[in-house]
Structures are given as C-alpha cells and as structure tokens.
Amino acid sequence: MTAVLRLTNIRFGPVSKPFLENINLTLEAGHFLGIVGPNGAGKSTLINLVAGLIQADEGEVELLDERLNRSNRRRLLQQVGFLHQLHDHQPRLPMRVRDVVAMGLPGYAKPWQGGISASAISEALSLVDMEQLSGSDFRQLSGGQRQRVRLARALVRKPKLLLLDEPSAALDTVRQEKLFQLLRKLCDDTGMSTIMVEHDIAAISSHVDSVACLNRQIHHHAMHGENIPESVWRDMYGDHIQIVAHDASCIGCAPGHHHD
C-alpha cells in the first residue's frame, strides 16, 4: 500500500529535553491510527507537526511520498484535513452551517458563489449526515451536531489525511461513540487515512486499526486486538497507576495509591 505519511527520526524541542524525540511512524492509505498518552506527552505537538503548523528540529516528514519542504508545503497540505482541539464555544454572530463548512475551502470560497464550492459543501455535509441542516444557524445546534459540522469543514477539500486532536472532548459518552463510529465509516468508505489523538483508549480501541502509545516518544504501536503490555503503561504514566483490563485488547489506567 502507498504510505500517506512517513515520519523519520523526528525530534522537536531542545536536544537536552525534547518535546518529541525518535518518532518513527508510517501510515498507509485508509489506516485509522489512534494516539494515546498522558497530559504533556506531545500528542498535540505531533499532530501540529504533521499539519505543518510547526516544523521538526530534526528528522523528515513525508506526505504522499514527498518530503515536506518550503516549496511543496502549501500544495501537500491541501491534502490534509485538520479538526483542532476545541473548547465548545459558539460564534458571536449568526453563521449558517454551510458557511462554517465553507471556511475549510481554499481561499475561504463562498457557498453562494455556486458551482464547485456549493457541491463540495453539500457533499461534505452529506458525509456527516448534516446536509438537511445546511441553512440552519450553527449556534442553535447541539454539541454533537456542531462537531459534525466542524468535521465536514475538515472534509470539504476531500483530504487524503485527516488529523483529529481530541475530537470528543466536548461530547458526552453517547455522542463520543457516535462520532467514533462515523469516523470509522468515513475511513472505510473513502479510503482516507486518519490520525486521532484521544485520552481514553477504552473509548477508541474498537474503532481504530492501531494505537500508538506516546510520551515524548512512541513506546509501543499496537495493532487492533493486540494486548499492550503493562510495562508500556508504566513507562508512559509512571509506576503508581492501577491497570484495569476491560478485555484482551483494551486496558485502562487509573491513579494508583502510594504505599510506603
């Protein structure tokens, strides 16, 4: 399969105390990767680096078999959709759903211009089952609906790679599960590769193809159904955690108790 993304020996931050180091990762077309790790592990930093918002201090980033550099950065990043980490705020002024999605088009094309822009917006909203609310006020939608619209905005350019930074953060458990099911379906139906940062491996383990355990470096990369060793969790979170096994492929961590 074609590698949509390849990271080679990535370091970001000072050599003495890098935020990321020795990151090596290959993502094939249609693969759904989850990234988990503790707070401050560098998860958002890694996503921002792939999105081109920051540059590695060492190593190479390849998108679609091309090394990312100044001359091709803009062209290649047109193939990347990004749903940022968010706090569920609302715009102060009225915005229709289709206008929010239009913000994801190159040059912020206007849906009322018709033609390709309107068609792309309609298709993106259809993918997330929100086309019927195209003319609605974005502010009046539920939290789950707003997140679907933001997802449509990331999809409107038909990216080859979708980046999601804690997309379920503002959602309750039921809406989280619906979102993860939708993302799985999008990967399967479109062949798009996806990287999703999340805190809770239990919530995503049944939806992703693999999980990368990150704390400044990738401690383990587990394929779907593979049990992640306890030693990996302790390397990432420290010795004083409680390991709770939900099933053979899903392990959760909780703060442990310090015993003298």
C-alpha positions as CSV (number, residue, x, y, z in Angstrom):
1,M,0.0,0.0,0.0
2,T,1.0,3.6,-0.5
3,A,2.3,5.5,2.5
4,V,0.3,8.6,3.0
5,L,2.5,9.8,5.9
6,R,6.0,8.8,6.9
7,L,7.9,10.3,9.9
8,T,11.6,9.5,10.3
9,N,13.7,10.2,13.4
10,I,11.6,13.3,14.3
11,R,12.8,15.5,17.2
12,F,11.0,18.7,18.3
13,G,12.4,20.8,21.1
14,P,15.8,21.2,22.7
15,V,18.2,18.3,22.5
16,S,18.6,18.2,26.3
17,K,14.8,17.9,26.9
18,P,12.8,17.5,23.7
19,F,9.0,17.5,23.5
20,L,9.2,14.7,20.9
21,E,12.2,12.5,20.1
22,N,13.0,9.5,17.9
23,I,9.5,9.5,16.3
24,N,9.3,6.9,13.5
25,L,5.9,6.2,12.0
26,T,4.4,5.1,8.7
27,L,0.7,5.5,7.9
28,E,-0.8,3.7,4.9
29,A,-3.8,4.7,2.9
30,G,-7.1,4.0,4.7
31,H,-5.5,3.3,8.1
32,F,-7.1,4.7,11.2
33,L,-4.5,5.4,13.9
34,G,-5.3,6.4,17.5
35,I,-2.6,8.1,19.6
36,V,-2.9,8.0,23.4
37,G,-0.7,9.2,26.2
38,P,-0.7,11.3,29.4
39,N,-1.1,15.1,29.5
40,G,2.0,16.8,28.2
41,A,3.1,13.7,26.3
42,G,3.4,15.6,23.0
43,K,0.2,14.3,21.3
44,S,-1.0,17.7,20.1
45,T,2.6,18.7,19.2
46,L,2.8,15.7,17.0
47,I,-0.5,16.5,15.3
48,N,0.5,20.1,14.8
49,L,3.8,19.0,13.3
50,V,2.1,16.7,10.7
51,A,-0.4,19.6,10.0
52,G,2.6,21.8,9.1
53,L,1.8,24.3,11.9
54,I,5.3,23.7,13.4
55,Q,8.5,22.2,12.0
56,A,10.6,19.5,13.3
57,D,14.1,20.4,14.6
58,E,15.4,17.1,13.3
59,G,14.1,14.4,11.0
60,E,11.9,14.2,8.0
61,V,8.2,14.4,7.3
62,E,6.9,12.8,4.1
63,L,3.4,13.3,2.8
64,L,2.2,11.3,-0.2
65,D,5.7,10.1,-0.9
66,E,7.2,13.7,-1.0
67,R,9.4,15.1,1.7
68,L,7.7,18.2,3.1
69,N,9.6,21.4,2.5
70,R,9.1,25.1,1.8
71,S,8.5,24.7,-1.9
72,N,5.8,22.0,-1.7
73,R,4.4,22.6,1.8
74,R,1.3,24.6,0.6
75,R,0.4,22.1,-2.1
76,L,0.8,19.0,0.0
77,L,-1.0,20.4,3.0
78,Q,-4.1,20.9,0.8
79,Q,-4.4,17.1,1.1
80,V,-4.6,17.3,4.9
81,G,-7.8,18.0,6.9
82,F,-7.5,19.1,10.5
83,L,-10.0,19.2,13.3
84,H,-8.4,21.1,16.0
85,Q,-8.6,20.6,19.7
86,L,-11.5,22.8,20.9
87,H,-13.4,24.2,23.7
88,D,-17.1,24.2,22.6
89,H,-17.6,27.9,22.1
90,Q,-20.1,29.5,19.7
91,P,-19.6,32.3,17.2
92,R,-20.9,35.6,18.4
93,L,-22.6,36.4,15.1
94,P,-25.1,34.1,13.3
95,M,-23.5,31.7,10.8
96,R,-25.3,29.2,8.7
97,V,-24.0,25.6,8.8
98,R,-22.9,25.8,5.2
99,D,-20.9,29.0,5.8
100,V,-19.0,27.2,8.6
101,V,-18.1,24.3,6.3
102,A,-17.1,26.8,3.5
103,M,-14.3,28.1,5.8
104,G,-12.5,24.8,5.0
105,L,-12.2,25.5,1.3
106,P,-9.1,27.1,-0.3
107,G,-9.3,30.8,-0.1
108,Y,-12.5,30.5,2.0
109,A,-14.7,30.1,-1.1
110,K,-18.3,31.3,-0.6
111,P,-21.1,28.8,-0.9
112,W,-23.3,31.4,-2.6
113,Q,-20.9,31.5,-5.5
114,G,-22.4,28.2,-6.6
115,G,-20.7,25.6,-8.8
116,I,-17.9,23.5,-7.3
117,S,-17.9,25.2,-3.9
118,A,-21.6,24.6,-3.3
119,S,-21.3,21.0,-4.5
120,A,-18.2,20.3,-2.2
121,I,-20.0,21.8,0.8
122,S,-23.1,19.7,0.1
123,E,-21.1,16.5,-0.3
124,A,-19.1,17.1,3.0
125,L,-22.3,17.7,4.9
126,S,-23.8,14.6,3.4
127,L,-20.8,12.5,4.6
128,V,-21.6,13.5,8.2
129,D,-25.4,13.3,7.8
130,M,-25.9,17.1,8.3
131,E,-27.0,18.2,4.8
132,Q,-30.6,18.7,5.9
133,L,-29.4,21.4,8.3
134,S,-27.3,23.3,5.8
135,G,-29.2,26.5,6.2
136,S,-29.5,26.3,10.0
137,D,-27.9,28.7,12.5
138,F,-24.7,26.9,13.7
139,R,-25.2,28.4,17.2
140,Q,-28.6,26.6,17.6
141,L,-27.2,23.1,17.0
142,S,-26.4,20.6,19.8
143,G,-22.8,19.9,20.8
144,G,-22.7,16.7,18.7
145,Q,-24.2,18.4,15.7
146,R,-21.7,21.2,15.9
147,Q,-18.8,18.8,16.0
148,R,-20.2,17.0,12.9
149,V,-20.2,20.4,11.1
150,R,-16.6,21.0,12.1
151,L,-15.7,17.6,10.8
152,A,-17.4,18.4,7.5
153,R,-15.3,21.6,7.4
154,A,-12.2,19.4,7.7
155,L,-13.5,17.0,5.0
156,V,-14.7,19.6,2.4
157,R,-11.4,19.5,0.5
158,K,-11.5,15.7,0.3
159,P,-8.2,15.2,2.1
160,K,-6.1,12.1,1.8
161,L,-5.2,12.5,5.5
162,L,-7.5,13.6,8.4
163,L,-6.0,14.8,11.7
164,L,-8.2,14.9,14.8
165,D,-7.0,16.4,18.1
166,E,-9.3,15.1,20.8
167,P,-12.5,15.5,18.8
168,S,-14.6,14.0,21.5
169,A,-13.5,16.4,24.3
170,A,-16.8,18.4,24.4
171,L,-19.1,15.4,23.9
172,D,-20.9,13.1,26.3
173,T,-20.3,9.4,26.2
174,V,-23.1,8.6,23.8
175,R,-22.1,11.4,21.3
176,Q,-18.5,10.3,21.6
177,E,-19.4,6.7,20.5
178,K,-21.5,8.1,17.6
179,L,-18.6,10.2,16.5
180,F,-16.1,7.4,16.6
181,Q,-18.5,5.2,14.6
182,L,-18.8,7.9,12.0
183,L,-15.0,8.3,11.7
184,R,-14.6,4.6,11.3
185,K,-17.2,4.6,8.5
186,L,-15.5,7.5,6.7
187,C,-12.2,5.7,6.7
188,D,-13.9,2.6,5.3
189,D,-16.0,4.4,2.7
190,T,-13.5,6.9,1.4
191,G,-10.1,5.2,1.9
192,M,-8.9,8.3,3.8
193,S,-6.2,7.9,6.4
194,T,-6.9,9.2,9.8
195,I,-4.8,10.1,12.9
196,M,-6.9,10.7,16.1
197,V,-5.5,11.9,19.4
198,E,-7.5,10.8,22.4
199,H,-7.0,10.2,26.1
200,D,-9.2,7.2,26.6
201,I,-8.0,4.0,24.8
202,A,-11.1,2.2,26.1
203,A,-13.3,4.5,24.0
204,I,-11.4,4.2,20.8
205,S,-9.9,0.7,20.8
206,S,-12.8,-1.0,18.9
207,H,-12.8,1.7,16.2
208,V,-9.1,2.2,15.2
209,D,-6.8,0.0,13.2
210,S,-3.9,0.6,15.6
211,V,-2.9,2.6,18.7
212,A,0.4,4.4,19.2
213,C,1.3,4.9,22.9
214,L,3.1,8.3,23.1
215,N,5.0,10.0,25.8
216,R,7.7,12.2,24.1
217,Q,8.5,9.0,22.0
218,I,6.4,6.1,20.8
219,H,6.7,3.5,23.4
220,H,4.5,0.9,21.6
221,H,2.5,0.7,18.4
222,A,-0.3,-2.0,18.8
223,M,-2.4,-3.3,16.0
224,H,-6.2,-3.8,16.6
225,G,-6.8,-6.6,19.1
226,E,-3.2,-6.7,20.3
227,N,-2.7,-6.5,24.1
228,I,-0.5,-3.6,25.2
229,P,2.0,-4.8,27.9
230,E,1.7,-3.4,31.4
231,S,5.3,-2.2,31.2
232,V,4.3,0.2,28.4
233,W,1.7,1.9,30.5
234,R,4.1,2.2,33.4
235,D,6.7,3.7,31.1
236,M,4.2,6.3,30.0
237,Y,2.3,7.0,33.2
238,G,4.7,6.0,36.0
239,D,4.7,3.1,38.4
240,H,1.9,4.4,40.7
241,I,-1.0,3.5,38.4
242,Q,-3.7,0.9,38.6
243,I,-4.0,-1.3,35.4
244,V,-7.6,-2.2,34.7
245,A,-8.2,-4.8,31.9
246,H,-11.6,-4.4,30.2
247,D,-10.9,-7.3,27.7
248,A,-7.9,-8.8,26.0
249,S,-7.3,-5.8,23.8
250,C,-8.4,-2.9,25.9
251,I,-6.6,-1.7,29.0
252,G,-7.3,1.4,31.1
253,C,-5.2,3.3,33.6
254,A,-6.3,4.9,36.8
255,P,-4.3,6.7,39.5
256,G,-2.9,4.3,42.0
257,H,-2.1,4.6,45.7
258,H,1.4,5.2,47.0
259,H,2.3,2.6,49.6
260,D,5.4,3.0,51.8
